[in-house]
Amino acid sequence: MRDTRTTVVVITRDRRPELLRTLGLLRALPEQPRVIVTDNDSADGTAEAVAQLFPEVTLLRPGGNLGAVGRNLAVRHVDTPYVAFCDDDTWWEPGSLRHAADLLDTRPGLAAVTARIVVEPSGREDPVVAELRDSPLTGPDWLPGPALGSFLAAATVIRTDAFRAAGGFHPGLWLGGEEELLATDLLRQGWWLSYVPTLLIHHAASSVRDSTQRRTVGLRNTLWYTWLRRPWRSAVRRTAYLLRTVPRDRASVRAFTRAAAGLPWVLRQRRPVPRELEDRLMLLERAQRRSDARRYVG
């Protein structure tokens, strides 16, 4: 039976084949969720194909590449209590959206649940799953799985009101590791985040990606997040660690150069977390240094 509690939000740019496959799989879900797609100014006919082949999808065309803020735009059109984020190369397992809504219905202090991610076509777990499963954070007994300090937008169902109250994804970060800042702001507001292994999302990584650019933007955003939310001592320590450990190449130089250029606005918006939350973030930072999924930032 249809489940009307969750809306699926997808952002895309120039990945028409991947998006059309994902929309076909979302259409087949037993939950029959409403789907909203923000097309970030594709030039490959993506929007036209969606309008023709998936008329039931709400298609937003902002006229530019908003990056992660395209999700904020989509959430303005959401009228369900929960939002399931999904990339154009990921799709939810049948039944997972219903299960996620059930978990959120019965846990009012839980802002978001993140699913186990399997890589297609091999079916193996994504390397980041180990980091989620082995999270060093502790939480209340009512959590449905390990407590998290961040989440993955491509594999998370989030409470709509919590997302809006926290301000959504920060426009300054654009795209690449943008979840860390939003997650920290949710934690500051008293919400909990959890990994739930019984939820499942599939990921067939698009071949249309610039891995070097992704690493540059991801490292830049890690630095900006650090200076936006971490206390001075932690920010200096983490920056120094990254300087020592990232690859010594042009991509890293670009990342640090761009991060430095953005320091004026970052410092104007700086709002360090309180001590109790910083203690939790320090635990996460130590665990991330050992994660195979974090090598692009050190």
C-alpha positions in Angstrom: 0.0 0.0 0.0 1.1 3.6 -0.6 2.9 5.3 2.2 2.3 9.1 2.1 4.7 10.0 5.0 7.8 10.5 2.9 8.9 12.6 -0.1 12.0 11.6 -2.1 14.2 14.5 -3.1 16.9 14.1 -5.8 19.4 16.6 -7.2 21.0 16.1 -10.5 23.2 17.6 -13.2 24.0 16.2 -16.6 23.4 12.6 -15.6 20.3 11.8 -17.7 20.8 8.0 -18.0 21.5 7.5 -14.3 18.6 9.7 -13.2 16.1 8.0 -15.5 17.1 4.6 -14.1 16.8 5.9 -10.5 13.3 7.4 -11.2 12.2 4.2 -12.7 13.2 2.3 -9.6 11.6 4.9 -7.3 8.4 4.7 -9.4 8.3 0.9 -8.7 8.6 1.2 -4.9 5.6 -0.1 -3.0 5.5 3.1 -0.9 4.8 5.1 -4.1 6.4 8.2 -2.7 6.1 11.6 -4.2 9.4 12.5 -5.9 10.9 16.0 -6.4 13.9 16.5 -8.7 16.0 19.7 -8.8 17.8 19.9 -12.1 21.0 21.9 -11.5 21.1 23.4 -15.0 21.7 20.2 -17.0 22.8 20.6 -20.6 22.1 17.0 -21.7 18.3 17.1 -21.9 17.8 15.7 -18.4 14.9 18.0 -17.5 13.1 17.5 -20.8 13.4 13.7 -20.4 12.0 13.8 -16.9 9.1 15.9 -17.9 8.3 13.5 -20.8 8.9 10.1 -19.2 8.0 10.9 -15.5 5.1 13.5 -15.5 4.2 12.5 -12.0 7.6 13.9 -10.7 7.8 17.4 -9.5 10.6 19.0 -11.6 12.3 22.1 -10.4 14.6 24.1 -12.7 16.3 26.9 -10.8 18.2 28.0 -13.9 21.7 27.5 -12.3 23.8 24.9 -10.5 22.8 25.3 -6.9 24.7 22.2 -5.7 23.4 20.9 -2.4 21.1 23.9 -2.0 19.0 22.4 -4.7 17.8 20.1 -1.9 16.8 23.1 0.1 14.7 24.4 -2.8 13.0 21.0 -3.1 12.2 20.8 0.6 10.3 24.0 0.3 7.8 22.0 -1.8 7.6 19.1 0.6 4.3 18.7 2.6 5.2 15.3 4.2 6.7 14.8 7.7 9.8 13.1 6.3 12.2 13.7 3.4 14.3 10.9 1.9 17.3 12.2 0.1 18.6 10.3 -2.9 21.3 11.0 -5.5 20.7 10.4 -9.2 22.9 7.2 -8.9 21.3 5.8 -5.7 17.9 4.3 -5.1 16.0 3.0 -2.0 15.3 -0.7 -1.4 11.5 -1.5 -1.4 10.1 -1.2 2.1 13.0 0.9 3.5 11.1 4.2 3.2 8.2 2.7 5.2 10.5 1.3 7.8 12.3 4.6 8.2 9.0 6.5 8.6 8.0 3.9 11.3 11.2 4.5 13.2 10.8 8.3 13.1 7.1 8.1 14.0 7.9 6.4 17.3 11.1 8.3 18.2 10.3 12.1 18.4 13.9 12.9 19.4 15.4 11.3 16.3 16.1 13.7 13.4 17.4 11.3 10.8 18.2 7.7 10.0 20.9 6.6 7.6 20.8 3.4 5.6 23.3 0.7 4.8 24.8 1.3 1.4 25.6 -1.4 -1.1 27.6 -0.8 -4.2 26.1 -2.1 -7.5 26.5 -4.3 -9.4 28.8 -6.2 -6.9 26.4 -5.9 -3.9 29.3 -5.3 -1.6 29.1 -2.8 1.2 30.3 0.8 0.6 33.5 1.4 2.7 31.8 4.1 4.6 29.4 1.6 6.1 32.1 0.4 8.5 32.5 3.9 9.8 28.7 4.2 10.4 28.4 0.8 12.0 31.4 1.4 14.3 30.6 4.9 15.3 32.3 5.8 18.6 29.3 7.8 19.9 26.9 6.6 22.5 23.2 7.5 22.6 20.0 6.7 24.4 18.7 3.2 24.4 15.7 4.1 22.2 18.0 4.7 19.2 17.4 2.1 16.4 21.1 1.8 15.8 24.5 3.4 16.5 24.4 7.2 17.2 26.0 9.2 14.4 27.7 12.6 14.3 26.9 13.1 10.6 25.0 11.5 7.8 25.1 10.8 4.1 22.6 12.8 2.0 22.4 10.1 -0.6 21.2 7.5 2.0 19.2 9.4 4.7 15.6 10.0 5.7 15.3 13.2 7.7 12.5 14.9 9.6 11.3 17.8 7.5 10.7 20.2 10.4 14.2 19.5 11.8 15.8 20.1 8.4 14.1 23.4 8.0 14.7 24.5 11.6 18.5 23.9 11.2 18.6 25.9 8.0 19.2 23.1 5.5 22.4 22.8 3.6 24.7 25.9 3.9 24.9 27.7 0.6 28.6 28.6 1.2 29.7 25.0 1.0 27.8 24.4 -2.3 28.5 20.6 -2.6 30.9 18.1 -1.1 30.8 17.0 2.5 28.0 19.5 3.1 26.2 17.1 5.5 28.8 17.5 8.3 27.8 21.1 9.0 24.1 20.5 9.0 24.5 17.4 11.2 26.5 19.4 13.8 23.7 22.1 13.8 21.1 19.4 14.4 23.1 17.9 17.2 23.5 21.4 18.8 19.7 21.7 18.7 19.4 18.4 20.7 18.5 16.0 17.9 19.9 12.5 17.5 21.1 10.9 14.3 21.3 7.1 13.8 22.6 4.5 11.5 20.0 1.7 10.8 21.4 -1.4 9.1 18.0 -2.7 8.3 17.5 0.2 5.9 19.1 -0.3 2.5 20.0 1.9 -0.4 21.8 0.9 -3.6 24.6 2.9 -5.2 25.8 2.5 -8.8 28.4 5.2 -8.9 28.1 7.4 -12.0 31.1 7.4 -14.4 30.3 11.1 -15.1 32.3 12.5 -12.2 35.6 14.4 -11.7 37.2 12.7 -8.7 39.9 15.3 -8.4 37.4 18.1 -8.3 35.4 16.2 -5.7 38.5 15.8 -3.6 39.4 19.5 -3.9 35.9 20.7 -2.9 35.6 18.1 -0.2 38.8 19.2 1.5 37.9 22.9 1.1 34.6 22.2 2.8 36.2 20.2 5.6 38.4 23.2 6.4 35.5 25.6 6.2 33.3 23.4 8.4 36.2 23.1 10.9 36.6 26.9 11.2 32.8 27.5 11.3 32.0 25.2 14.2 35.1 23.9 16.0 36.7 25.7 18.9 40.0 27.5 18.1 42.3 24.8 19.5 40.5 22.0 17.7 40.3 24.0 14.4 44.1 24.7 14.5 44.9 21.1 15.3 42.7 19.6 12.6 44.0 22.1 10.0 47.6 21.2 10.9 46.8 17.5 10.7 45.3 17.9 7.2 48.3 19.9 6.1 50.6 17.0 7.1 48.5 14.2 5.7 46.8 15.2 2.5 48.4 14.3 -0.9 51.0 17.0 -1.8 49.6 17.8 -5.2 47.8 20.5 -7.1 44.4 19.5 -5.9 45.4 19.9 -2.3 47.0 23.2 -3.0 43.8 24.4 -4.7 41.7 23.2 -1.8 43.8 25.1 0.8 44.0 28.2 -1.4 40.2 28.3 -1.9 39.7 27.6 1.8 41.9 30.5 2.7 40.1 32.8 0.3 36.8 32.1 2.0 38.1 32.7 5.5 36.5 36.2 5.7 33.0 35.0 5.4 33.7 31.8 7.4 35.0 33.8 10.4 32.1 36.2 10.2 29.7 33.3 10.5 31.8 31.3 13.0 29.7 29.8 15.8 31.8 27.2 17.8 29.9 24.3 19.4 29.7 24.0 23.2 32.2 21.8 25.1 29.9 18.8 25.4 29.3 18.6 21.7 33.0 19.3 20.9 33.9 16.2 23.0 31.7 14.1 20.8 33.2 15.7 17.6 36.7 14.9 18.8 35.7 11.2 19.2 34.4 11.2 15.6 37.5 13.0 14.3 39.8 10.3 15.8 37.6 7.5 14.3 37.6 9.2 10.9 41.4 9.3 10.8 41.3 5.5 10.7 38.5 5.2 8.1 39.3 4.0 4.6 36.4 6.1 3.3 38.1 9.4 4.4 41.5 9.2 2.7 40.6 12.0 0.3 40.8 14.4 3.2 43.8 12.7 4.9 
